[in-house]
Amino acid sequence: MNLYKKHSTKVIIGLLVIVLATVSCKKAIEKTKDVNESKTVYASDVIPFFQHWKLILGDGSNVGVPTNFENKEYFYTQTEGDNNWVVFKAPNGGNTHGTSNNTRTELAQLKKWYPKTADEKMTATLKVMNVSATGDETVAATHSVVVGQIHSADKHENEPLKIFYKIYPGHTKGSVFWHYEINTKGDDNSGRWDFSTAVWGHDFSVVGPSATEVPAEPKDGIALGEEFTYEVEVKDGIMNLTFKSDNHETKTFSKNLIESEYTTKAEIPQQTKELFFPIGQDGVERKNAYEGEGCFFKLGAYNQTNGKSPEVNRNWCSGAETFNGDVTKQYETGNYVEVWFKSGSLKISDNVVSNEGYFSKNDKVK
């Protein structure tokens, strides 16, 4: 009998040990799972190219190289299904970077390159999730965001490329278009202007008939939340652009960056004469355009809607709601831009040089 009891006791103790070990193991697994689930996924985990950029936030600050970095107001990641996205947000009103009137959460390339000797490429796949809910409908920049750029680091610091997305309230389809800004001849840059080319939908010049009326919806546009891809290549002075999106025609464009086609008033396009001449922006471009100027890529969400009165500039000042820079109220009322990037790449040649001069100059502007 005693032997039986001893044996039973050993069995019970053994079972208890197994149960306790199982429970302990399960808790350890659950703890590990919780740790893994709460681990921050950084933008640099999603798109492995952030070592090549500095990041400007929607509050005007330059946070430097954004590896293993997030900011819950302006720059973070979002999981949707099997995909992680990098989110860029910027309000209508707030502190800006450099001399711009507009806020941005945007990457700026650490290196600059010269168009004539360039062999550079930037690609991105993205979707725009929000543009400003308010703004004067006759102002061309209202309800738009720039999602990719080429920017000059020298002299006027003009922009040979800006890629826009724009959608009006009440529309289901928006427009994608790109701009070329002239590199104005001479020292006075006040006459600079953009020429806009439609990709899908309208170009920049299509605006509402009054401050409260929107134009007709584009037939072949891109919806909010609809993915598209752009590729920007600059080689031997020529800029080549490719735009792709499912269920849309692929579009390609080329532009010479080192030989201008706008050196006289007679060469200026009719679109420009109608859009920019009335506000005094009627300059001509230097003959060799952007040759000899250091240029660099930008990528992100550069809000083109702001709170300045349209009387200041009929093309660029929207008179939109900014709540005196209160970011929380702007986000609550839809007065911001939000762009999600799924992928991106950057090809950098051996001909690049430091772009630190651009940052040191513009980071100090208040």
Rosetta blueprint (number, residue, H / E / L):
1 M L
2 N H
3 L H
4 Y H
5 K H
6 K H
7 H H
8 S H
9 T H
10 K H
11 V H
12 I H
13 I H
14 G H
15 L H
16 L H
17 V H
18 I H
19 V H
20 L H
21 A H
22 T H
23 V H
24 S H
25 C H
26 K H
27 K H
28 A H
29 I H
30 E H
31 K H
32 T H
33 K H
34 D H
35 V H
36 N H
37 E H
38 S H
39 K L
40 T L
41 V L
42 Y L
43 A H
44 S H
45 D H
46 V H
47 I L
48 P L
49 F L
50 F H
51 Q H
52 H H
53 W E
54 K E
55 L E
56 I E
57 L L
58 G L
59 D L
60 G L
61 S L
62 N E
63 V L
64 G L
65 V L
66 P L
67 T L
68 N L
69 F L
70 E L
71 N E
72 K L
73 E L
74 Y L
75 F E
76 Y E
77 T E
78 Q E
79 T E
80 E E
81 G L
82 D L
83 N E
84 N E
85 W E
86 V E
87 V E
88 F E
89 K E
90 A E
91 P E
92 N L
93 G L
94 G L
95 N L
96 T L
97 H L
98 G L
99 T L
100 S L
101 N L
102 N L
103 T L
104 R E
105 T E
106 E E
107 L E
108 A E
109 Q E
110 L L
111 K E
112 K E
113 W E
114 Y L
115 P H
116 K H
117 T H
118 A L
119 D E
120 E E
121 K E
122 M E
123 T E
124 A E
125 T E
126 L E
127 K E
128 V E
129 M E
130 N E
131 V L
132 S L
133 A L
134 T L
135 G L
136 D L
137 E L
138 T L
139 V L
140 A L
141 A L
142 T L
143 H L
144 S E
145 V E
146 V E
147 V E
148 G E
149 Q E
150 I E
151 H E
152 S E
153 A L
154 D L
155 K L
156 H L
157 E L
158 N L
159 E L
160 P L
161 L E
162 K E
163 I E
164 F E
165 Y E
166 K E
167 I L
168 Y L
169 P L
170 G L
171 H L
172 T L
173 K L
174 G E
175 S E
176 V E
177 F E
178 W E
179 H E
180 Y E
181 E E
182 I L
183 N L
184 T E
185 K L
186 G L
187 D L
188 D L
189 N L
190 S L
191 G L
192 R L
193 W L
194 D E
195 F E
196 S E
197 T E
198 A E
199 V E
200 W E
201 G L
202 H L
203 D L
204 F L
205 S L
206 V L
207 V L
208 G L
209 P L
210 S E
211 A L
212 T L
213 E E
214 V L
215 P L
216 A L
217 E L
218 P L
219 K L
220 D L
221 G L
222 I E
223 A L
224 L L
225 G L
226 E L
227 E L
228 F E
229 T E
230 Y E
231 E E
232 V E
233 E E
234 V E
235 K E
236 D L
237 G L
238 I E
239 M E
240 N E
241 L E
242 T E
243 F E
244 K E
245 S L
246 D L
247 N L
248 H L
249 E L
250 T L
251 K E
252 T E
253 F E
254 S E
255 K E
256 N E
257 L L
258 I L
259 E L
260 S L
261 E L
262 Y L
263 T L
264 T L
265 K H
266 A H
267 E H
268 I L
269 P L
270 Q H
271 Q H
272 T H
273 K H
274 E H
275 L H
276 F L
277 F H
278 P H
279 I H
280 G L
281 Q L
282 D L
283 G L
284 V L
285 E E
286 R L
287 K L
288 N L
289 A L
290 Y L
291 E L
292 G L
293 E L
294 G L
295 C E
296 F E
297 F E
298 K E
299 L E
300 G E
301 A E
302 Y E
303 N E
304 Q L
305 T L
306 N L
307 G L
308 K L
309 S L
310 P L
311 E L
312 V L
313 N L
314 R L
315 N L
316 W L
317 C L
318 S L
319 G L
320 A L
321 E L
322 T L
323 F H
324 N H
325 G H
326 D L
327 V H
328 T H
329 K H
330 Q H
331 Y H
332 E H
333 T L
334 G L
335 N L
336 Y E
337 V E
338 E E
339 V E
340 W E
341 F E
342 K E
343 S E
344 G E
345 S E
346 L E
347 K E
348 I L
349 S L
350 D L
351 N L
352 V L
353 V E
354 S E
355 N L
356 E H
357 G H
358 Y H
359 F H
360 S H
361 K H
362 N H
363 D L
364 K L
365 V L
366 K L
